[in-house]
Amino acid sequence: MRSVGLPNNRLLVMAILVVLLALLAVSKAESQNQPYNNDLNLYTSAKTVNPPLRLNEINARAIRHFKNHFLKSEDEIWTRVEDLFVATFTNKGIITKVYYRSHGSFAYYVKYYSANSLHPLVRSMIMKKFADYSIDVVTEVGNLDSEILFIKIKNHSNIKTLQVLNENIEVIEDYANGGI
């Protein structure tokens, strides 16, 4: 009795097809493990998250400046964003990110906090001018000599971003509140 089988070249084609299907299945499974960004409807790379740095990877000048001007404890996390070192920490509900250039010189800081941590004079100025609004979040950007505040306020119909600089308040964004 003669064995029924495929010619050798058809066997080779079938083997290649099986390997390709297996690779496709692995690739599809791997892409499902990637974070999904609903806003852009795109898969974002998990590599965009910057891993924490060890102290020996950070410019000593940056660490010295940080310890002298910001946080005395060891609670900060250092990362690298492009050509900047970033020290991130939370203190009394205020999230702070301090940015240093690669050679260790101070660039700027950014703080994020609620209305409770806002200076009372600034808060009263805003509440006087925008009485029917509540303060949502405050973003403070500074360089140790000066600071600028971006304050997000909202009510039932509008969301505004205020810029506060030297006691001057300017509305820089104004959107209809969709109630979300």
C-alpha positions as CSV (number, residue, x, y, z in Angstrom):
1,M,0.0,0.0,0.0
2,R,1.3,3.4,-1.0
3,S,1.4,6.1,1.7
4,V,-0.6,9.1,0.9
5,G,1.2,12.4,1.7
6,L,2.0,15.8,0.5
7,P,4.9,16.5,-1.7
8,N,7.9,17.9,0.1
9,N,7.5,21.4,-1.1
10,R,3.9,21.5,0.1
11,L,5.0,20.2,3.5
12,L,7.5,23.0,3.7
13,V,4.9,25.6,2.8
14,M,2.5,24.2,5.4
15,A,5.3,24.3,8.1
16,I,6.1,27.9,7.2
17,L,2.4,28.8,7.4
18,V,2.0,27.2,10.9
19,V,5.1,29.1,12.1
20,L,3.8,32.4,10.8
21,L,0.4,31.8,12.4
22,A,2.1,31.1,15.7
23,L,4.1,34.3,15.4
24,L,1.0,36.3,14.6
25,A,-0.8,34.8,17.7
26,V,2.1,35.8,19.9
27,S,2.3,39.3,18.4
28,K,-1.5,39.8,18.9
29,A,-1.3,38.6,22.6
30,E,1.7,40.9,23.2
31,S,-0.2,43.9,21.8
32,Q,-3.1,43.3,24.1
33,N,-0.7,43.7,27.1
34,Q,0.2,47.2,26.0
35,P,-1.6,50.1,27.6
36,Y,-4.5,51.5,25.6
37,N,-5.1,55.2,25.3
38,N,-8.8,55.9,24.7
39,D,-8.2,59.5,23.9
40,L,-6.0,58.9,20.9
41,N,-7.5,55.4,20.1
42,L,-3.9,54.2,19.9
43,Y,-1.8,51.7,21.7
44,T,0.9,53.5,23.7
45,S,4.3,52.0,24.3
46,A,4.9,50.8,27.9
47,K,8.5,52.1,27.4
48,T,7.2,55.7,27.7
49,V,7.2,55.4,31.5
50,N,10.6,56.4,32.7
51,P,12.1,54.1,35.3
52,P,13.4,55.6,38.6
53,L,17.1,56.4,38.6
54,R,19.7,55.4,41.1
55,L,21.5,58.3,42.9
56,N,24.8,57.5,41.1
57,E,23.0,58.2,37.8
58,I,22.0,61.7,38.8
59,N,24.3,64.8,38.6
60,A,25.6,65.5,42.2
61,R,25.0,69.2,41.7
62,A,21.3,68.6,41.1
63,I,21.0,66.4,44.2
64,R,22.8,69.0,46.3
65,H,20.5,71.9,45.1
66,F,17.4,69.7,45.6
67,K,18.3,68.9,49.2
68,N,19.1,72.5,50.0
69,H,16.0,74.0,48.4
70,F,13.2,71.4,48.5
71,L,13.1,68.2,50.4
72,K,15.4,67.1,53.2
73,S,14.3,63.4,53.4
74,E,14.9,60.6,51.0
75,D,11.3,60.3,49.7
76,E,11.8,61.7,46.3
77,I,11.9,59.6,43.1
78,W,14.3,60.7,40.4
79,T,13.6,60.0,36.7
80,R,14.9,61.3,33.4
81,V,12.7,63.1,30.9
82,E,14.6,63.8,27.6
83,D,17.7,65.8,28.8
84,L,16.3,66.7,32.2
85,F,16.5,65.1,35.6
86,V,13.2,65.2,37.5
87,A,12.8,64.7,41.3
88,T,9.2,64.0,42.2
89,F,7.8,63.9,45.7
90,T,4.6,64.6,47.7
91,N,4.5,66.6,50.9
92,K,1.3,67.6,52.7
93,G,-0.8,66.7,49.7
94,I,1.2,68.8,47.3
95,I,2.8,67.0,44.4
96,T,6.1,68.6,43.4
97,K,8.3,67.9,40.3
98,V,11.7,69.6,40.3
99,Y,13.5,69.8,36.9
100,Y,17.3,70.0,36.5
101,R,19.4,70.2,33.3
102,S,21.7,67.3,32.5
103,H,24.8,69.2,33.9
104,G,22.9,69.7,37.2
105,S,21.7,73.3,37.1
106,F,18.2,74.0,38.3
107,A,15.6,74.6,35.6
108,Y,12.2,75.0,37.3
109,Y,9.6,73.3,39.5
110,V,6.0,72.5,39.1
111,K,3.6,72.0,42.0
112,Y,0.0,70.6,41.9
113,Y,-2.4,71.1,44.8
114,S,-5.9,71.8,45.9
115,A,-7.6,75.0,46.9
116,N,-6.9,74.2,50.6
117,S,-3.1,74.7,50.0
118,L,-3.6,77.9,48.0
119,H,-2.4,81.1,49.7
120,P,-5.4,82.7,51.5
121,L,-4.9,86.1,49.8
122,V,-4.9,84.5,46.3
123,R,-7.9,82.3,47.1
124,S,-9.9,85.3,48.4
125,M,-9.0,87.4,45.3
126,I,-10.2,84.6,43.1
127,M,-13.4,84.0,45.0
128,K,-14.2,87.7,45.1
129,K,-13.9,87.9,41.3
130,F,-15.4,84.5,40.5
131,A,-17.9,84.1,43.3
132,D,-20.0,81.4,41.8
133,Y,-17.0,79.2,40.9
134,S,-15.1,76.6,42.9
135,I,-11.3,76.0,42.7
136,D,-10.6,72.6,41.2
137,V,-6.8,72.4,41.0
138,V,-3.8,74.7,41.2
139,T,-0.6,74.3,39.1
140,E,2.3,76.4,40.3
141,V,5.4,76.9,38.0
142,G,8.4,78.7,39.4
143,N,12.1,79.1,39.3
144,L,12.8,80.2,42.9
145,D,12.8,83.9,42.0
146,S,9.2,84.1,40.6
147,E,6.2,81.9,40.3
148,I,3.1,81.8,38.1
149,L,-0.1,80.1,39.1
150,F,-2.6,78.3,36.7
151,I,-5.8,77.8,38.6
152,K,-8.6,75.7,37.2
153,I,-12.0,76.9,38.4
154,K,-15.5,75.6,37.5
155,N,-19.2,76.0,38.1
156,H,-22.2,74.3,36.6
157,S,-21.8,76.0,33.2
158,N,-18.1,76.8,32.7
159,I,-14.6,75.7,33.3
160,K,-11.9,78.4,33.3
161,T,-8.2,78.4,33.6
162,L,-6.8,81.5,35.4
163,Q,-3.3,82.7,35.2
164,V,-2.2,84.6,38.3
165,L,1.0,86.6,38.1
166,N,2.0,89.4,40.5
167,E,-1.6,89.6,41.8
168,N,-2.9,90.0,38.3
169,I,-5.6,87.5,37.3
170,E,-6.2,86.7,33.6
171,V,-8.6,84.1,32.1
172,I,-6.6,82.1,29.6
173,E,-9.1,79.4,28.9
174,D,-12.9,79.3,29.1
175,Y,-14.9,76.2,28.2
176,A,-18.5,75.2,28.5
177,N,-18.9,72.7,31.3
178,G,-20.3,69.5,29.8
179,G,-21.3,68.2,33.3
180,I,-18.8,65.3,33.1
